[in-house]
Structures are given as structure tokens and as C-alpha cells.
Amino acid sequence: MKALLLQIQRRLLSPGRRLHVLQRQAVYHREAFTALQGVLRHPGVRPLSRSLRRTVDDYAQQALGDRRYAPWLRTLATFHGELIPGWIPDDYFALVAVPEISTRYHGLGSARSLATRILRTDILPDLLYRVSGRWYDPDGNVVPETAVRDRIFESGQVAYVKTERSRQGIGVRRITPDTFDSVLPSLSGNVVIQRGIVQGPFFDALSPGCTATLRVGTALAYGEDPHLAFATLKVGTGSAQHIRAADGLHIPIHIDTGRLADLGVLGHWSLVRSHPDNGIVFGGLEVPGLRDAIEVCLRLHRSVPQFGLIGWDIAINTAGHPELMEWNTGHVGIMVPQLLIGPVLSRLRLERLRVSVDRIPR
């Protein structure tokens, strides 16, 4: 047994594995630095004092197991002027927490073509799946290539194509009857085609160019039912035809009141109080359809208890009903609500996982 443990330890600490983890962590640290620059541009925010920086670094070591988790904590503390216990830095969340709370299933949400089969829900707008070169409908029936175009546009003149592992708006294309022949051949691998959703007037006012989505985060603590962890409204800016992390506007929602926070985050972490295009001041606006969306997400999470945290992207249609655009079981976007609302994952007690960066498995 001792020899086996030593073998495992050598494997975890091998140079190749350590380099892979450090490279991934560096990506999160760059994002933390970008967010810090955005936070410091906000009126009244001052750089972290030397004493508070030391407090934050000590907290990263003592609570999470390594000072190298400190960069995101420093950004959060800079904005708030204090350290709030319960914050989870993005690198610790992605590298330590997600593999633990969702185990080997944490990448399953990115398999878009399996969503209907796994979730067994009728609120997905999925029309067709292309898997291994063949087309299928949501029931698993083969659809002839010659019938694909008619199937897509029989329900409307706009649809969206998503590659299997699309994320943050990358890998999503808008198609119409005029662009169908040029867009589809340019996308390789498995794809999902979803019908366009006509959103309600509240969302259309804030995001007239593309469908606004609610990111509803539901969490499952050990031995408990799923609970609501956070909610964020994502709206488009500029000429974007779908929401992208790089140029969208992310507005946290106070889940106790259902109202939008006073501040939102643009790409590159600029903090704003109004939409940059239409000037709408969003703070305090009540989000219609939110409660129904939350109930749907909690019900769906109960059906897949293998996941400790799920981020559901919900659109609210003109009838006020929620439609599930996708679900995310890996990186669910916790930093915007943590920055502008506060700790959102306290009930999961993720600090108990405490592990040094050098001991993170690949």
C-alpha cells in the first residue's frame, strides 16, 4: 500500500502534470488581472492596501491551501475594500471544486446533442442534431440530408447552430434560409440546431439585437435538495446576433427580490450602471419570468443529482414561459455575481477541499 501511495504521489507531482495545471491557472490569473483593472476604473475604488493584501494572501493559504489562489480574491477584496470569507476564486473553483462536486461527469453539459436524452425535457428549442455525419431529430430518428433545410425553417426563418462544445458564445452561428448553404458546410463535427426564440418585451428592450438569457445557477450540497445559488441576466451589445462573453453585458440578480443589481459587467470587466447602447438604467428592474425559470431549473437539477453545480441558460418567450437554451456543468460563471453580490457557494463548503496547487491532478 505504501508503495502504491508513493507512486500516486509521484504521478500527481510529475513535471508534465504540474505544468499543465500551472498553464490553466495562468489563464484564470490573467482574467483576474483584467477584472482588477476594470474594478480600479470604477469611481471610489482604491488599490488594495498592503495589510489587506497580506490578509487576503493568508486567507488563500489557510482556507484554500495555497497562496497562489489569491489573485481573484485580491480583485474581489479591492472592489469591496475588505475580505469576505466564502469567496471562491475562479481557478480554485475550476481546478479543484468542479472535478470534486461533479466528479467525472463535469464535462457532460458540453455534449449539446445529448441534452434532450439526459434531461428529458420539452423546453429545449432543439430541432436537429448532426452526429458523426448523420442528422437526427430530438427523438433519435434519422433525418435525411434532403429534409434538413425544411425541418429547420418550418418553425421560423431564424435558427442557431451550435458546435458540440460551444462556450461563451464561441461556436454559435445564426442562420436563415439565405445563409443556410454557406454556414452549415463551414462547421465541422457534431452540431445542434435550435429554433430562434421570440423573447418577451422586457428582454427585447434591454437586448433588441439578440436573445437575452438568464444564467440560473443551482447547487446541490451533500445530502440536500438542489438550491438556487445565483442568477445573472446576460444581454447583447453592439451588433452581436447572439450573446458572447467577450462583448455581452452581465447583470447579477438579487435572488431574494428578483431585481437587477445596480451594476453590470461588460467585456474586459468594465462596470456600468446602464446599457451602453440604449442607455437603460437597469438597477432595481424586476425580471419577469424569473421565478418560473428558477423552479424549472431546480426541478431539472433534481433529475440529475450527479452534478454539484449547474448553470442553466434560460430565455423567456413572449408568453412569459422559460425555454432552456443550454446547460453548463463545468465553468458556470460565478465571478460576476461574487463580485457584485457576494459569496454564492457557501452552502457547498468548498473550502473543505483545501489543496495545494502542486497536488491538483491533471
C-alpha distance (Angstrom), angle and dihedral (degrees) to the residues before:
residue distance angle dihedral
M1 . . .
K2 3.82 . .
A3 3.80 90.5 .
L4 3.82 90.5 50.7
L5 3.80 92.1 51.2
L6 3.80 91.2 50.1
Q7 3.80 90.0 50.3
I8 3.81 91.2 51.6
Q9 3.80 91.0 47.7
R10 3.80 92.5 51.5
R11 3.81 89.5 49.5
L12 3.81 93.1 51.2
L13 3.79 92.0 48.7
S14 3.80 97.6 41.8
P15 3.83 113.0 131.9
G16 3.82 93.5 -117.5
R17 3.77 94.0 53.5
R18 3.78 93.2 43.4
L19 3.81 91.5 51.1
H20 3.81 91.2 50.7
V21 3.82 91.9 52.9
L22 3.80 93.0 45.2
Q23 3.80 91.0 50.5
R24 3.79 91.0 52.2
Q25 3.79 91.0 46.3
A26 3.79 90.9 51.1
V27 3.81 89.3 60.7
Y28 3.80 90.8 56.3
H29 3.79 91.3 45.5
R30 3.82 91.4 53.9
E31 3.80 89.2 52.1
A32 3.81 89.9 49.3
F33 3.82 89.5 52.9
T34 3.83 91.2 49.1
A35 3.80 89.6 50.0
L36 3.80 90.5 48.4
Q37 3.81 91.0 55.5
G38 3.80 89.7 50.7
V39 3.80 92.1 48.2
L40 3.81 92.2 49.8
R41 3.81 90.4 54.4
H42 3.80 89.6 60.7
P43 3.81 114.1 100.0
G44 3.79 114.3 -98.0
V45 3.80 96.8 14.7
R46 3.78 114.6 124.8
P47 3.81 131.0 -168.7
L48 3.78 117.0 -88.2
S49 3.80 113.7 -85.6
R50 3.76 118.3 -122.0
S51 3.80 92.7 -112.6
L52 3.80 94.2 48.9
R53 3.80 90.9 47.0
R54 3.80 88.8 53.7
T55 3.82 90.1 49.1
V56 3.82 91.0 50.9
D57 3.80 93.1 47.8
D58 3.81 91.4 48.6
Y59 3.81 90.0 50.0
A60 3.81 90.9 52.3
Q61 3.80 89.4 53.0
Q62 3.79 98.0 43.2
A63 3.82 101.7 36.5
L64 3.81 101.5 32.0
G65 3.79 103.3 24.1
D66 3.81 103.8 -112.8
R67 3.81 139.0 53.8
R68 3.78 88.2 -138.4
Y69 3.81 88.7 78.7
A70 3.82 89.1 65.2
P71 3.87 104.0 92.8
W72 3.80 96.4 79.5
L73 3.81 90.9 40.9
R74 3.82 89.1 54.1
T75 3.81 90.3 53.1
L76 3.79 92.4 50.7
A77 3.81 92.3 45.4
T78 3.81 91.2 48.9
F79 3.79 91.1 58.1
H80 3.81 95.4 44.9
G81 3.79 98.2 35.6
E82 3.79 90.6 -129.8
L83 3.78 143.4 56.5
I84 3.80 113.9 -99.8
P85 3.82 112.5 -160.9
G86 3.78 112.2 -129.6
W87 3.80 97.4 47.7
I88 3.80 111.8 133.4
P89 3.83 116.4 -154.0
D90 3.78 115.4 -133.5
D91 3.80 96.2 -118.0
Y92 3.80 92.8 51.1
F93 3.80 89.3 47.2
A94 3.81 94.8 50.4
L95 3.80 100.0 37.4
V96 3.80 101.2 35.5
A97 3.81 112.7 14.9
V98 3.82 104.1 42.0
P99 3.84 96.4 51.8
E100 3.80 88.3 48.7
I101 3.80 103.0 45.3
S102 3.81 96.2 38.3
T103 3.84 97.0 27.3
R104 3.80 116.4 -166.9
Y105 3.81 92.1 -16.5
H106 3.80 96.6 68.2
G107 3.82 94.3 101.9
L108 3.79 95.1 49.2
G109 3.80 95.7 91.8
S110 3.80 90.0 66.8
A111 3.82 90.3 62.4
R112 3.81 91.6 91.6
S113 3.79 95.2 179.3
L114 3.81 91.0 61.1
A115 3.81 97.1 53.5
T116 3.81 96.5 96.4
R117 3.78 92.8 46.2
I118 3.81 94.1 48.5
L119 3.79 101.6 38.6
R120 3.82 97.6 34.1
T121 3.79 93.3 -153.1
D122 3.79 132.8 140.6
I123 3.81 95.9 -147.4
L124 3.81 94.3 82.8
P125 3.84 112.0 103.6
D126 3.82 90.8 -145.9
L127 3.79 114.8 144.5
L128 3.80 105.5 171.4
Y129 3.79 142.4 -2.8
R130 3.79 127.2 -149.0
V131 3.79 107.4 -153.4
S132 3.80 124.3 171.7
G133 3.80 91.0 -15.5
R134 3.84 97.6 -50.8
W135 3.79 131.1 98.7
Y136 3.80 123.5 -125.1
D137 3.80 135.5 179.8
P138 3.85 120.7 -131.8
D139 3.83 89.9 -90.7
G140 3.79 91.4 58.0
N141 3.79 96.9 -106.3
V142 3.79 117.3 144.6
V143 3.82 113.4 -111.8
P144 3.82 117.7 -155.4
E145 3.79 115.5 -118.8
T146 3.80 89.7 -120.9
A147 3.82 91.3 59.3
V148 3.82 97.7 48.9
R149 3.79 97.5 90.3
D150 3.82 93.9 50.0
R151 3.80 92.0 46.4
I152 3.79 91.7 53.5
F153 3.78 99.1 48.5
E154 3.80 101.6 34.6
S155 3.82 88.6 89.9
G156 3.83 97.9 42.8
Q157 3.78 146.5 -29.5
V158 3.81 96.2 -99.9
A159 3.79 128.7 61.3
Y160 3.80 136.6 160.7
V161 3.78 129.3 -130.3
K162 3.80 119.1 -152.3
T163 3.75 125.7 -172.2
E164 3.78 115.1 -129.9
R165 3.78 95.6 -99.2
S166 3.78 101.3 29.6
R167 3.80 114.1 152.7
Q168 3.80 138.6 173.3
G169 3.81 89.3 11.2
I170 3.80 93.0 -58.6
G171 3.80 112.3 127.9
V172 3.82 95.1 27.3
R173 3.81 122.3 119.7
R174 3.80 131.4 -178.3
I175 3.80 114.8 -135.0
T176 3.79 134.9 -168.8
P177 3.81 130.6 176.7
D178 3.82 87.5 -90.2
T179 3.83 95.5 53.0
F180 3.80 99.0 35.3
D181 3.82 95.9 97.0
S182 3.79 94.2 49.0
V183 3.83 101.0 41.1
L184 3.79 104.7 46.4
P185 3.81 98.1 52.6
S186 3.81 89.3 52.2
L187 3.83 92.9 61.1
S188 3.77 117.7 80.0
G189 3.79 129.3 -161.7
N190 3.78 127.7 15.9
V191 3.80 118.1 -14.6
V192 3.79 139.5 -178.2
I193 3.79 123.0 -144.3
Q194 3.80 118.0 -154.3
R195 3.77 128.8 -174.5
G196 3.78 118.0 -115.7
I197 3.81 115.4 -97.6
V198 3.79 121.6 -137.4
Q199 3.79 102.8 -141.3
G200 3.79 128.9 -147.5
P201 3.83 121.4 -92.9
F202 3.82 95.5 -102.5
F203 3.79 91.2 57.9
D204 3.79 94.1 39.4
A205 3.80 90.4 56.8
L206 3.81 92.0 52.9
S207 3.79 96.2 38.2
P208 3.83 110.4 22.5
G209 3.79 96.3 158.7
C210 3.80 99.2 54.2
T211 3.78 141.5 7.8
A212 3.80 113.7 -75.3
T213 3.79 115.1 -137.2
L214 3.76 135.8 -156.4
R215 3.79 113.6 -137.3
V216 3.80 102.5 -151.4
G217 3.79 114.0 -171.3
T218 3.79 116.2 -156.8
A219 3.80 121.9 -175.4
L220 3.78 133.5 -162.4
A221 3.78 117.1 -151.5
Y222 3.78 118.9 -162.8
G223 3.80 111.8 -76.9
E224 3.82 93.9 2.4
D225 3.80 139.8 100.9
P226 3.82 117.1 -102.9
H227 3.79 114.5 -83.3
L228 3.80 135.3 -166.1
A229 3.81 110.2 -95.5
F230 3.81 102.4 174.1
A231 3.79 144.8 -28.5
T232 3.80 130.9 -148.8
L233 3.80 132.2 -176.5
K234 3.81 114.3 -137.7
V235 3.81 117.6 -162.2
G236 3.78 133.4 175.7
T237 3.79 128.7 -109.6
G238 3.77 134.3 -162.4
S239 3.79 116.1 -3.0
A240 3.81 96.0 -30.8
Q241 3.81 113.9 143.1
H242 3.79 93.1 -159.7
I243 3.79 135.9 18.6
R244 3.79 114.8 -81.4
A245 3.78 126.5 -178.5
A246 3.81 91.2 -134.6
D247 3.81 96.3 61.0
G248 3.81 107.6 11.5
L249 3.79 127.6 108.0
H250 3.81 115.1 -119.2
I251 3.81 116.7 -161.4
P252 3.81 119.7 -176.4
I253 3.79 118.6 -136.5
H254 3.78 125.0 -138.4
I255 3.80 97.5 -125.6
D256 3.80 93.6 -158.3
T257 3.83 92.6 60.1
G258 3.81 103.6 20.6
R259 3.80 90.4 -127.6
L260 3.80 129.5 130.1
A261 3.80 119.3 -103.8
D262 3.79 119.4 -111.4
L263 3.82 92.8 -112.7
G264 3.79 132.9 48.5
V265 3.79 133.0 -172.3
L266 3.80 125.7 -120.8
G267 3.79 125.9 -164.4
H268 3.82 111.6 -65.0
W269 3.82 87.0 29.1
S270 3.78 101.4 -83.2
L271 3.81 109.7 163.3
V272 3.81 116.4 -134.9
R273 3.80 138.7 174.2
S274 3.80 97.0 -155.4
H275 3.78 138.5 34.5
P276 3.83 108.2 -86.5
D277 3.82 93.6 -136.5
N278 3.80 107.3 38.0
G279 3.82 99.6 23.2
I280 3.82 94.4 -129.3
V281 3.81 110.7 160.8
F282 3.80 101.7 -139.5
G283 3.80 103.8 -175.5
G284 3.82 111.1 119.8
L285 3.80 96.4 9.9
E286 3.79 111.9 141.4
V287 3.80 113.6 -126.1
P288 3.82 111.7 -130.4
G289 3.79 117.5 -137.7
L290 3.79 93.0 17.0
R291 3.80 96.9 121.7
D292 3.80 93.0 50.7
A293 3.79 89.9 47.4
I294 3.81 91.1 51.9
E295 3.80 92.4 50.0
V296 3.80 91.2 50.4
C297 3.79 91.9 50.0
L298 3.79 93.6 48.2
R299 3.79 90.5 49.3
L300 3.79 91.7 50.1
H301 3.79 91.8 47.5
R302 3.81 89.8 54.8
S303 3.80 87.9 59.5
V304 3.85 92.3 55.5
P305 3.82 106.1 39.3
Q306 3.82 90.7 161.6
F307 3.81 88.7 88.3
G308 3.78 122.7 75.1
L309 3.80 94.9 -162.8
I310 3.81 131.4 16.5
G311 3.79 129.7 -176.5
W312 3.82 110.6 -151.2
D313 3.81 120.2 -162.4
I314 3.79 107.7 -148.4
A315 3.80 130.3 -177.4
I316 3.81 120.6 -162.0
N317 3.80 112.3 -139.7
T318 3.81 129.0 -149.2
A319 3.81 90.2 -87.8
G320 3.80 89.9 56.7
H321 3.79 93.0 -111.4
P322 3.81 124.1 135.5
E323 3.81 121.5 -115.2
L324 3.79 120.8 -167.9
M325 3.79 111.7 -130.4
E326 3.81 95.7 177.2
W327 3.78 144.7 -33.0
N328 3.79 127.2 -128.9
T329 3.79 123.2 -154.1
G330 3.79 100.2 173.2
H331 3.80 122.0 40.2
V332 3.81 103.2 15.8
G333 3.81 101.7 172.4
I334 3.80 107.8 -104.3
M335 3.80 100.4 159.0
V336 3.82 100.9 77.3
P337 3.83 94.1 54.0
Q338 3.82 90.4 41.8
L339 3.80 91.0 52.6
L340 3.79 97.2 46.6
I341 3.83 103.4 25.7
G342 3.81 107.6 23.7
P343 3.83 138.1 -115.9
V344 3.81 109.5 -8.6
L345 3.81 104.2 176.1
S346 3.81 101.8 53.3
R347 3.80 94.6 122.4
L348 3.80 90.8 60.3
R349 3.84 90.8 60.4
L350 3.79 91.5 -146.1
E351 3.80 92.0 171.7
R352 3.82 87.7 75.7
L353 3.83 87.9 73.1
R354 3.82 89.9 66.0
V355 3.81 108.1 167.6
S356 3.79 136.7 160.3
V357 3.79 117.8 -114.4
D358 3.81 87.8 -119.5
R359 3.81 90.5 60.5
I360 3.79 98.5 50.9
P361 3.82 110.8 117.1
R362 3.79 116.5 -130.5
